[in-house]
Amino acid sequence: MPCLLRVWLNALTHDNCISRSCPDRDFAIEMTMFQLTDIGRGDGVFISTYGCQMNVNDSERMLTLLEMMNFRSVPSPEDASLIIINSCSIREKPVHKVHSEVGKYRKLKQAKPDLKIGVGGCVAQQEKQKLLKDIPLLDFVFGTDAIDQLPEIVSRARLGESVNSTRFDHQQPYHIETMVRNPGVSTFVNITKGCDNFCTFCVVPFTRGRERSRPLSHVLDDVKKLVDRGVREVTVLGQNVNSYESDCGANFAKLLKSLAVETGIQRIRYTTSHPKDFDEELMDVMREHGNKVMEYIHLPVQSGNSEVLARMNRGYSREAYIEKVKMIFERLPNAVLSTDIIVGFPGETEEQFQDTMSLLDEVPYESIYAFQYSPRPFTKAAKFEDQLAEPVKNERLMRLLAKHREIAFKLAEKYRGQELDVLVEEFHEDTGRLAGRSTQNKMTHFQGPKDWVGCTKRVKIMEAFPLVLKGEVLQ
């Protein structure tokens, strides 16, 4: 029996799973053996993915499981007999977006009565049974803890059952296999799921659950297998990678060191870091293994004002954050920083917003991901009475982005004339150009043959912009 199928069988026959879905354990195993390999019968599956890298990685796992069940991935919903929306709760009006996308498939479902439509991801975890009640076109919803049960869920839906599988199981250890069908040159590896920080604006603890870490041995094994498949770079993922702790006691710094020393991976990146847990030990590992651990660091600040940070429950002040930045550049002078910023948080005054604006002058962020605050279900900030008007939030966001755009173009100029090591990730047939990322995480384009994909090339930068560099290969 294939390894991944065996893993799913183990999940299916766990007592908790049986109590939810199958009244008899032997029947569940019998059903699995006879039905799993023919669920799809070669039918098409279309997955629409929203949100973060974690969701992208989850969609890969879904497709891998379904392809094992004889589905095939198709490029459009018109070609599918199974449509899955992998939803995201972070952006504005997430439930509305799910309603809107499912509504687009109304005529398609009328023409194809056997078409099954499901919603997974964070909105499914957040809304649960309510989605099935509010959207009659839906056949199933499944949460972020139920991906490994997807073949069973789809099988039940195809038998006419309306399926809701959104229960968290905090008792089970976080044991998954990284399921990547075509990993390419660079791919993601999950090391944690969930979050225990409960920032007042963030819905993640409610949609991804409490924080859990994978065993170090499992992560190492995953990366070794990916290297054998030709992967040159991995990005380890978690809502807060810095709080990683293996059952053997290894922390995040030790995980990075183990990946650098015990595997053949060429490059290691990570996201996302939490400033309160970002420490000197991690910096020392990055410095010691700088040939493998890339110097790009995404360090979300969210606000430049200490009072706002306290209301956000971030666990650090403006001053403490700036000290962390100083520590980074003392140990890694060539480090490249990016960040997340929320503007218009409840109660934010113009003076407090100006503290965020001035932070851009103190910290050389080469890129920022900025958003205006919007309330999320279950979060404390959604209940704060001093919500700001939408025009105020939008105007502040525009000012912030305009200021950073000016800064980013100036920072990009330093790359002009530099020689960078670029890992080639793809070849564009239409232009005959290669694209890859430098150690600083800069997307770089240059001319070259297709067989350079997967190789690291020394590139001299001729043109530099905030989001992309253009150069020539040095022979």
C-alpha positions in Angstrom: 0.0 0.0 0.0 1.5 3.5 -0.9 2.9 5.3 2.1 0.6 8.3 1.9 -2.5 6.1 1.5 -1.4 4.2 4.6 -1.0 7.5 6.5 -4.6 8.4 5.5 -5.9 5.0 6.5 -4.4 5.4 10.0 -6.1 8.8 10.3 -9.4 7.4 9.1 -9.4 4.5 11.6 -8.5 6.5 14.6 -11.2 6.1 17.3 -12.1 9.9 17.3 -12.6 9.8 13.5 -14.7 6.7 13.6 -17.0 8.1 16.3 -17.7 11.1 14.0 -18.2 9.4 10.7 -18.3 5.6 10.8 -20.3 3.5 13.3 -18.2 0.4 12.8 -14.4 0.3 12.6 -14.2 -2.8 10.3 -16.7 -1.3 7.9 -14.6 1.8 7.7 -11.5 -0.2 6.7 -13.5 -2.3 4.3 -15.0 0.8 2.7 -11.5 2.4 2.5 -9.9 -0.6 0.8 -12.6 -1.0 -1.9 -13.5 2.6 -2.6 -10.5 4.9 -2.1 -8.6 3.9 -5.2 -11.7 4.6 -7.4 -13.3 7.7 -5.8 -12.4 10.0 -8.7 -12.6 7.5 -11.7 -10.4 10.0 -13.6 -12.7 12.9 -12.9 -11.4 16.5 -12.7 -10.8 18.5 -9.6 -10.4 22.2 -9.5 -9.1 23.9 -6.3 -9.4 27.7 -5.9 -6.8 28.9 -3.3 -6.8 32.1 -1.3 -4.5 33.5 1.3 -1.1 32.7 2.7 1.7 30.2 1.8 0.1 27.9 4.4 -3.0 27.7 2.3 -1.0 27.1 -0.9 0.8 24.2 0.9 -2.6 22.9 2.1 -3.9 22.9 -1.5 -0.9 20.8 -2.6 -1.7 18.3 0.1 -5.4 18.2 -1.0 -4.4 17.6 -4.7 -2.0 14.9 -3.7 -4.6 13.0 -1.7 -7.2 13.3 -4.4 -4.9 12.3 -7.2 -4.1 9.2 -5.2 -7.8 8.5 -5.3 -7.9 8.8 -9.2 -8.9 12.4 -9.5 -6.9 14.6 -12.0 -6.2 18.3 -11.5 -7.9 20.5 -14.1 -7.2 24.2 -14.9 -10.8 25.4 -14.9 -14.1 24.7 -13.0 -15.9 23.9 -16.2 -13.7 20.8 -16.6 -14.3 19.6 -13.0 -16.7 17.2 -11.3 -15.3 18.4 -7.9 -14.6 22.0 -6.9 -12.9 23.0 -3.7 -12.5 26.6 -2.4 -9.6 26.8 0.0 -10.6 29.9 1.8 -8.8 32.6 3.8 -10.2 34.6 6.8 -7.5 37.2 7.0 -8.5 39.5 4.2 -11.7 41.7 4.2 -15.1 40.2 3.8 -13.9 36.6 3.6 -17.4 35.0 4.0 -18.8 37.2 1.3 -16.0 36.1 -1.1 -16.9 32.5 -0.5 -20.6 33.2 -1.2 -19.7 35.1 -4.3 -17.4 32.3 -5.8 -19.9 29.5 -5.0 -22.6 31.6 -6.7 -20.6 31.7 -9.9 -20.9 27.9 -10.1 -24.8 27.9 -9.9 -25.3 27.4 -13.6 -22.5 24.9 -13.8 -24.1 22.8 -11.1 -27.5 23.0 -12.8 -25.9 21.6 -16.0 -23.9 19.0 -14.1 -26.0 17.6 -11.2 -23.2 15.3 -10.1 -20.8 18.2 -9.5 -19.8 18.5 -5.9 -18.7 21.8 -4.3 -16.8 22.1 -1.0 -15.2 24.8 1.1 -12.0 24.2 3.1 -9.6 26.4 4.9 -10.1 29.1 7.5 -13.5 30.4 6.5 -14.8 26.8 6.7 -13.3 26.4 10.1 -14.8 29.7 11.2 -18.3 29.2 9.8 -18.7 25.4 10.1 -22.3 24.2 9.6 -23.5 27.7 9.0 -21.9 27.7 5.5 -23.9 24.6 4.6 -27.1 26.2 5.8 -26.5 29.6 4.1 -25.2 28.2 0.8 -27.5 25.4 -0.5 -25.1 24.8 -3.4 -22.5 23.5 -1.0 -22.0 19.7 -0.5 -19.3 19.7 2.2 -17.2 21.9 4.4 -14.0 20.8 6.1 -11.6 22.6 8.5 -7.9 23.1 8.6 -7.5 19.9 10.7 -9.4 17.7 8.3 -7.3 17.8 5.2 -6.1 14.2 5.7 -9.7 13.1 5.8 -10.6 14.7 2.4 -10.9 11.4 0.5 -13.5 10.1 3.0 -15.3 13.5 3.0 -15.5 13.5 -0.8 -16.7 9.9 -0.9 -19.5 10.7 1.6 -20.5 13.8 -0.4 -20.7 11.7 -3.6 -23.1 9.4 -1.8 -25.4 12.4 -1.2 -24.4 13.2 2.4 -24.0 16.9 3.4 -20.6 16.7 5.2 -19.4 19.1 8.0 -15.9 18.1 9.2 -14.6 21.0 11.2 -13.7 19.7 14.6 -10.2 20.5 16.1 -8.4 17.5 17.6 -5.9 19.1 20.0 -5.1 15.7 21.6 -3.3 14.3 18.6 0.3 15.2 17.8 0.9 17.2 14.7 2.1 14.4 12.4 1.7 15.0 8.7 3.7 14.2 5.6 4.7 17.0 3.2 2.7 16.1 0.2 4.0 18.0 -2.8 3.2 16.6 -6.2 5.7 18.6 -8.3 7.9 20.4 -5.8 10.2 22.1 -8.4 13.2 24.0 -7.4 11.8 25.6 -4.3 8.9 24.5 -2.0 7.3 24.8 1.4 7.6 22.6 4.5 5.2 23.0 7.4 6.8 22.9 10.9 4.0 24.3 13.1 0.3 24.9 12.9 -2.0 27.2 14.9 -1.0 30.0 17.2 -1.2 30.7 21.0 -0.5 34.4 20.9 -4.1 35.6 20.5 -3.3 39.0 19.0 -6.5 41.0 19.4 -6.9 41.5 15.6 -6.1 37.9 14.5 -8.5 35.1 13.8 -5.8 32.4 13.3 -6.1 30.8 16.8 -9.8 30.2 16.0 -9.3 29.0 12.4 -6.0 27.1 12.8 -6.3 26.1 16.4 -3.8 26.1 19.2 -0.1 25.9 18.4 1.5 22.5 17.7 4.9 21.6 16.3 6.0 18.7 14.2 8.8 16.4 15.5 12.2 17.5 14.3 12.9 14.0 12.9 9.8 14.3 10.6 10.9 17.7 9.3 14.4 16.4 8.6 13.0 13.4 6.8 10.7 15.5 4.7 13.5 17.8 3.6 15.8 14.8 2.7 13.1 13.3 0.6 12.5 16.6 -1.2 16.3 16.9 -1.9 16.2 13.5 -3.5 13.4 14.8 -5.7 15.5 17.7 -6.9 14.4 20.5 -4.5 17.2 23.0 -3.9 15.4 25.4 -1.5 12.8 25.0 1.3 10.9 27.6 3.2 9.8 26.3 6.6 6.3 27.6 7.5 4.4 28.4 10.6 2.2 31.1 12.0 5.0 31.8 14.4 8.1 29.7 13.5 10.2 31.2 16.4 8.1 29.3 19.0 8.8 25.9 17.3 9.6 23.2 19.9 10.0 19.6 18.9 9.1 16.7 21.2 12.9 16.1 21.5 13.3 19.6 23.0 14.8 21.3 19.9 13.8 24.9 19.3 13.6 26.8 16.1 17.3 27.8 16.0 18.3 24.1 16.5 15.9 23.1 13.7 17.5 25.5 11.3 21.0 24.3 12.3 19.9 20.6 11.9 18.5 21.4 8.4 21.8 23.1 7.4 24.0 20.4 8.8 22.1 17.1 8.4 20.4 17.5 5.0 21.7 18.3 1.5 19.4 21.3 1.0 21.1 24.2 -0.6 19.0 27.1 0.7 16.7 27.5 3.8 14.2 30.3 4.3 11.5 30.7 6.9 8.3 32.6 7.6 6.7 34.0 9.7 8.6 35.3 12.7 7.2 37.0 15.8 9.4 39.8 17.1 8.8 38.8 20.8 10.4 35.4 20.2 13.1 36.5 17.8 16.4 35.9 19.7 20.2 36.0 19.6 20.5 32.2 19.3 18.6 32.3 16.0 20.8 35.1 14.8 24.0 33.2 15.7 22.7 30.1 13.7 21.9 32.3 10.7 25.4 33.9 10.9 27.2 30.5 11.4 25.3 28.9 8.5 24.9 31.9 6.2 25.9 29.8 3.2 22.6 27.9 3.6 20.2 30.0 5.8 19.3 33.1 3.7 19.6 36.6 5.1 16.1 37.7 4.2 13.9 38.1 7.4 10.2 38.9 7.4 9.6 40.5 10.8 6.0 41.8 11.2 5.8 45.0 13.3 2.0 45.7 12.8 2.3 49.2 14.3 5.0 51.7 15.2 3.3 52.9 18.3 3.8 51.2 21.7 0.2 51.9 22.9 -1.3 50.4 19.8 1.0 47.4 20.0 -0.2 46.9 23.6 -3.9 47.0 22.5 -2.9 44.5 19.8 -1.4 42.2 22.4 1.8 41.9 20.5 4.1 41.4 23.5 6.7 44.1 22.6 7.0 47.9 22.3 8.3 50.0 19.5 11.6 50.4 21.4 12.0 46.6 21.9 11.3 46.0 18.2 13.9 48.5 17.1 16.4 46.8 19.5 15.7 43.5 17.7 16.4 45.2 14.4 19.7 46.6 15.7 20.6 43.1 16.9 19.9 41.7 13.4 22.1 44.2 11.6 24.9 43.8 14.2 25.1 40.1 13.5 24.0 40.1 9.8 25.0 43.4 8.2 23.6 42.3 4.9 20.2 41.3 6.2 17.1 42.3 4.2 13.9 43.1 6.1 10.3 43.1 5.2 7.3 43.5 7.5 3.5 43.6 7.9 1.7 46.7 9.0 -2.0 47.3 10.0 -3.3 50.9 9.8 -6.5 52.2 11.3 -6.5 49.8 14.3 -9.4 50.7 16.7 -8.5 53.9 18.6 -5.5 54.7 16.5 -4.9 58.5 16.6 -3.2 60.5 13.9 -0.3 60.9 16.2 0.0 57.2 16.7 -0.2 56.6 13.0 2.6 59.1 12.5 4.7 56.8 14.8 4.2 54.0 12.2 5.2 56.4 9.4 8.3 57.5 11.2 9.3 53.8 11.8 9.8 53.5 8.0 12.6 56.1 8.4 14.3 54.1 11.2 14.0 50.6 9.8 15.1 49.9 6.2 12.2 47.7 5.1 12.8 46.8 1.5 9.2 45.6 1.2 6.0 45.9 3.3 2.7 44.2 3.4 0.3 46.9 4.6 -3.5 46.6 5.2 -6.2 48.6 6.7 -7.8 47.0 9.8 -11.0 45.1 9.4 -12.8 43.2 12.2 -12.6 39.4 12.4 -15.1 37.1 14.1 -14.2 36.0 17.7 -11.3 38.5 18.0 -11.2 41.0 20.9 -10.5 44.0 18.6 -13.8 43.4 16.7 -15.6 44.3 20.0 -13.6 47.5 20.6 -16.0 50.5 20.6 -13.5 53.0 19.0 -13.6 51.6 15.5 -12.3 54.0 12.8 -14.3 55.1 9.8 -13.4 53.4 6.5 -12.3 56.6 4.7 -9.9 57.4 7.6 -8.3 53.9 7.4 -8.1 54.0 3.6 -6.5 57.5 3.6 -3.8 56.4 6.1 -3.1 53.3 4.1 -2.6 55.3 0.9 -0.2 57.6 2.8 1.8 54.8 4.2 2.1 53.0 0.8 3.2 56.2 -0.9 5.9 56.9 1.7 7.2 53.4 1.5 7.2 53.3 -2.3 9.6 56.3 -2.3 11.8 54.6 0.3 11.8 51.3 -1.6 13.0 52.8 -4.8 15.9 54.4 -3.0 16.8 51.1 -1.2 16.6 49.2 -4.5 19.3 51.3 -6.1 22.0 49.7 -3.9 21.6 46.5 -6.0 22.5 48.2 -9.3 26.0 46.9 -10.2 26.0 44.3 -7.5 26.8 40.6 -8.2 24.2 38.3 -6.7 23.8 34.5 -6.4 20.5 33.6 -8.0 18.8 30.2 -7.8 17.0 29.8 -11.1 13.4 28.7 -10.5 11.7 28.9 -13.9 12.1 29.6 -17.6 9.7 31.8 -19.5 9.0 30.3 -22.9 7.5 33.5 -24.3 10.5 35.7 -23.5 13.3 33.2 -23.3 14.3 34.6 -19.9 15.0 32.9 -16.6 13.7 34.0 -13.2 14.9 33.1 -9.8 15.6 34.6 -6.4 18.8 36.0 -4.9 19.8 35.2 -1.4 18.1 38.5 -0.4 14.8 37.1 -1.8 14.9 39.4 -4.8 13.1 38.1 -7.9 15.7 38.4 -10.6 15.3 38.1 -14.4 18.1 37.4 -16.9 18.7 35.7 -20.2 19.8 32.1 -20.3 18.9 28.5 -21.5 16.1 26.4 -20.0 18.6 23.8 -18.6 19.9 26.3 -16.1 16.7 25.8 -14.0 17.8 24.4 -10.7 21.3 25.9 -10.9 22.7 28.9 -9.0 24.1 31.6 -11.2 26.2 34.7 -10.5 24.3 37.6 -11.9 25.3 41.2 -12.3 22.4 43.6 -11.7 21.8 46.1 -14.4 18.4 47.4 -13.4 16.9 47.5 -9.9 13.3 48.0 -8.8 11.7 47.4 -5.4 10.1 44.1 -6.5 12.3 42.8 -9.3 15.9 43.0 -10.5 17.2 42.6 -14.0 20.7 41.4 -14.8 23.2 39.5 -16.9 24.9 36.2 -16.0 28.7 36.4 -15.4 30.5 33.7 -17.2 
